[in-house]
Amino acid sequence: MAYTRETAEGQDIELLKTHYYKTNYEAMRNATIEFLEKNHFEYMPFNDDYGETMCQKGKFTITIKIIQQNLRETSIDFFMQYEGFFGRKRKMINFLTNIYNHLNKKFEFKGLGLHQ
């Protein structure tokens, strides 16, 4: 049984809203790769034309989308899928919390769902 969640502009839950940072695409991509490698995710190379990569760890699969909104603002979104029943919500919450903490240490956080 697959369980899916995604972050987006109009989400009601703050953790699931699009996050914006004061940085550029390349720096955000590099920080995301650093996080994935540090946490032992297998990932595809980023497709820089679309700003996307796909990564996996066990039964947990994530598509990551990075968009440079302008020269000083970049957003990041996730589409997450978990193939299993036990621990699915906890794994997704932990992933989002950990990657946002990692990005918050690297870049200035600008806000949530800024372009609704």
C-alpha positions as CSV (number, residue, x, y, z in Angstrom):
1,M,0.0,0.0,0.0
2,A,1.5,3.3,-1.1
3,Y,1.1,6.4,1.0
4,T,1.9,9.8,-0.7
5,R,2.3,13.4,0.5
6,E,3.6,16.5,-1.3
7,T,4.6,20.0,-0.4
8,A,2.9,22.8,-2.2
9,E,2.0,26.5,-2.0
10,G,-1.6,26.1,-0.8
11,Q,-1.1,23.3,1.9
12,D,-2.8,23.9,5.2
13,I,0.0,22.3,7.3
14,E,3.1,24.5,7.6
15,L,5.5,21.6,7.2
16,L,3.9,20.8,3.9
17,K,4.0,24.3,2.4
18,T,6.6,25.3,-0.2
19,H,9.7,26.6,1.6
20,Y,11.6,29.6,0.2
21,Y,15.2,30.5,0.8
22,K,17.5,33.4,0.0
23,T,19.9,31.6,-2.3
24,N,20.3,30.5,-5.9
25,Y,19.4,27.2,-7.6
26,E,23.0,25.9,-7.7
27,A,23.6,26.4,-4.0
28,M,20.3,24.9,-3.1
29,R,21.0,21.9,-5.3
30,N,24.4,21.4,-3.8
31,A,23.0,21.6,-0.2
32,T,20.3,19.1,-1.1
33,I,22.8,16.7,-2.5
34,E,25.0,17.1,0.6
35,F,22.0,16.2,2.8
36,L,21.0,13.2,0.6
37,E,24.6,11.8,0.7
38,K,25.0,12.5,4.5
39,N,21.7,10.5,5.1
40,H,22.6,7.6,2.7
41,F,19.8,8.2,0.1
42,E,20.4,6.8,-3.3
43,Y,19.6,9.6,-5.9
44,M,19.6,10.3,-9.6
45,P,21.7,13.2,-10.9
46,F,19.7,16.5,-10.9
47,N,18.0,17.3,-14.2
48,D,19.0,21.0,-14.2
49,D,16.5,21.7,-17.1
50,Y,13.6,20.8,-14.7
51,G,15.3,21.3,-11.4
52,E,14.4,17.8,-10.2
53,T,15.9,14.7,-8.8
54,M,14.5,11.5,-7.5
55,C,15.9,9.7,-4.4
56,Q,15.2,6.6,-2.4
57,K,16.0,4.9,0.9
58,G,14.4,1.6,1.5
59,K,10.6,1.9,0.9
60,F,10.7,5.7,0.9
61,T,10.9,7.5,-2.5
62,I,11.1,11.2,-2.9
63,T,11.0,13.6,-5.9
64,I,12.7,16.9,-5.1
65,K,11.9,20.0,-7.2
66,I,13.9,23.2,-6.9
67,I,12.9,26.4,-8.6
68,Q,14.9,29.6,-8.7
69,Q,12.1,32.2,-8.5
70,N,14.5,35.2,-9.1
71,L,18.2,35.9,-8.5
72,R,17.8,35.9,-4.7
73,E,14.9,33.5,-4.0
74,T,14.7,29.7,-4.5
75,S,11.9,27.4,-3.5
76,I,12.0,23.6,-2.8
77,D,9.2,21.1,-2.9
78,F,8.9,17.4,-2.3
79,F,6.7,14.6,-3.5
80,M,7.0,11.7,-1.1
81,Q,5.8,8.1,-1.4
82,Y,6.2,5.3,1.1
83,E,5.5,1.7,0.2
84,G,4.4,0.3,3.4
85,F,2.1,0.8,6.3
86,F,4.1,1.2,9.5
87,G,6.1,4.3,10.2
88,R,5.1,6.1,7.0
89,K,4.0,9.4,8.5
90,R,6.9,9.5,10.9
91,K,9.4,8.9,8.2
92,M,8.0,11.7,6.1
93,I,7.8,14.1,9.0
94,N,11.4,13.3,10.0
95,F,12.7,13.7,6.4
96,L,11.1,17.1,6.0
97,T,12.1,18.3,9.5
98,N,15.7,17.2,8.9
99,I,16.1,18.6,5.4
100,Y,14.6,21.9,6.4
101,N,16.9,22.1,9.4
102,H,19.8,21.4,7.1
103,L,18.8,24.1,4.7
104,N,18.0,26.6,7.4
105,K,21.6,26.3,8.6
106,K,22.9,27.0,5.1
107,F,20.6,29.7,3.9
108,E,18.4,32.6,5.1
109,F,14.8,31.3,5.3
110,K,12.4,33.7,3.5
111,G,9.0,32.1,4.2
112,L,6.3,29.6,3.4
113,G,4.0,29.5,0.4
114,L,5.0,33.0,-0.6
115,H,3.5,32.9,-4.2
116,Q,0.0,31.5,-3.5
